[in-house]
């Protein structure tokens, strides 16, 4: 029996959800070996929170793809935000790995981090770009895209001052100056807004994947 493109997207999203869950479990198991490990710290990472949101996104997206012909607008609004957040977490993590070389410390990148920060965001982006059934996303979404990062940032700073731990070095006043902190945060917000605007813009452009291409002179 031939599987439709829409069904294929649904199956692919279920696989991405399973891979994401495996990476989250693997990452949790990996950090258990750290002397400074604390469950509260683990779930305070932007990466972990956005990865959990991505699992929800993939599962809901899979159900919609398997049961309906088009995505409802509310889902693609949610999807564009979550896709932005997991892509940004990958970009920031890559920059931190590069930056660590200049600050005399090393960041290990186990398989779980590679999946969470690079592989799943890459496939989520492909899913977004080539999904012909997504709704058109208005640029008005830019009003909301920075809300969660700002709330997370305030929470992180307040919690960090209380427990003496920060998930990322650029939020720790012991490692960066206030000006550097503001600069890093501003860059992150600009990246977030830029990616969301790009994702919204792509909903107005139809990318034709290989399965939709036809030879010249041939009908459907």
N, C-alpha and C positions, 0 to 999 in steps of 0.2 A: 504494500500500500504506500502510495506517495505521500510524503509529509509536506504540508504547506510551509511556506516561509514563515508565516505567523506562528505556527506550531513550533518550528525550529527555534525561533526567538524565545518562546516559552521554555523549551527544554534547556536552551543555553543559559537562561537566567537561573533556572533551578541548579544547574551545574556550578554557576558562579556563586550562588548562595552557599552551596555545599563546600566549595573551595574556601570561601571566606570564613565560614565557621571553623573549618579545619585549621586555617591559619591563625584565627583568634585563639583557639585551644592550644595550638602549638606555641604561640607567642606567650601565652599565660604560663605554660609549662617551662618555657625557656627562662622567663624572668623570675621564676620561683627560686632559681639558683643564686639570685643576687642577695647580698647581705642586707641591702636597703629595701628589699621587696616589701610592698604592702598592697593589699587588694585595692584599697581606696586609691592609691597612686596609679595602679594599672588602669583603672576605669576613669581616671582623670585625664588621660591622654586624648588630645583632639583626634588622633588617628584611631584610637580604639572606639571612641564614641561614634565617629563618622563611619567606621567599619561596621559597627552594629546596625546603624541606620541603613547602610548599604545592603545588609542581609535582608532587612525588612523590604527595602526597595526591590531587590531581585525577586523575592518570593511573591510580593504583590504584583510585580510586573509579569511574572510567569503565569500567575493565575489569570490575569487579564488577557494575556496573549493566548492562553489555551481556551478561554471562554468567550472572548469578544473579538471583534474585528478591528476596533480602533481603541486607542488609549483615551481615557477621559482627561480633560484639561487639568484637573486637580492633580492627577497622578504625575503628569509630565512636569508640572510646576515643582512638585516634591522631588521628582527624579532629577531635574536640572540642578536643584540645590545640593542634593546628596552627591551627585556626580562631581559637582564643583568641589565639594569638601574633600572627597577622597583623592581627587587629582591634586589639590593643593597640599594635602598631607604628604603626598609623594614628592612634590617639588620641594617642600620645606625640609623633608627628611634628607633628600639628596643634597641640598645646600648645607645642612648640618654635618653630613658626613664629610663633605669637602672642607667646611670650616673647621672641623675638629683637627685637621692636620696642622692648622696654624695655632692651635691652642693647647698643644702638648697632651692631647688625650685621644683615645681611639674609640670609634663607634663600630661595634661588630654588626654585621648584617646577616643574620641567620635566614634560613629559607622562609620562615614565617613572616619576617619583616619584608623580604623581597616580594612575597605574594601580596601582603597588605598594602605596601607602599607603591609597588610598581606594576605587577602583573594584573591584579584585579582592576585598578584604575584604568589601565590601558584597554582592557576588554570592555569595561563599562563605557569608555569613550567610543569604542567601535560600535557597541550596541546602540548608543545614542545616535551616532552619525549615520548608520546604515538602516536604522529602523524606519520603514516607510509608513508606519501606522501611528507615529507619535503626533500629538497635537501641536499646534502653533503656540509658542510661548512668547508672551508679551515682554518687552524690555522693562515694563513696570515691575518685573520681578526683582530688579536691582534695588528697589526700595527695601526688600526683605532679606536679601542675601547676606548682609553684614550683621543681621540681628543675632543669630546664633553665635558666630565667632566673638562678637562683642560681649555677649552674656557669658560665654565660656571664659573669655579673657579676664573679666572682672572677677568671676568665681575663682579662677586659678590664682589670681594675685591675692585675693583675700584668704583663700585656703593655704597658699604658699607661705604667707606671713604667719599663719597659725601653726602649721606643721613643720615649717622649715624645709620644704621640698617643692621644686618646680619641675614640670614635665619637660620644659625646654630651656636651654641656657639663656636665651635672650629675654626671658621673663624674670630671671634671677638678678636682683640688684647687686648681689655679691660678685657677679661675673660680668655685668655690663653696666654702663652708666645710664641714667634716666633718658638721656638724649638717644643713645644707641637703642634702648628698649623701644622708644617711640618710633625710631626709624625702622626697626625690624617689623614692628606691628603695622606701620603704615604700608610697608612693602607687601606684607601678607594680605592686607585688605585690598590693595590695588590689584594683586594677583587674583584674589577671589572675585572681585567685581569684573575684571577683564575676562576671566574664564566663563563666568555666568553670562556676560554679554555675548560672548562668542557662541556659547551653546544655544542661547536664544536666537541668535542670528541664523544659525544653521537650520532651524526649523522652517526657515523661509527658502531654503535651498534643498532641492531633492538630489541626493547623491545616488547614482545608479550603480549598484553592486553587480558583480559578475552574473548573478542569477537572473537579473532583469534585462541583461543585454541580449539583443537578438541580431542575427546575421542580417546584413543589408538585403532587402528584397523579400524577406520572409515575414509572414504574419505571426500572430500570437500562437 
